[in-house]
């Protein structure tokens, strides 16, 4: 039971870190042009 006092705050902190990373990626424009990145896989780089 005592481990819950450690695990619950730790999981909340980890969730905040993940959400902050997602917000940073969206804010910096990582997801703006996902269609071209999907097509780039099929193009040849010759």
Order of alpha helices (4+ residues) and beta strands (2+ residues): alpha-alpha
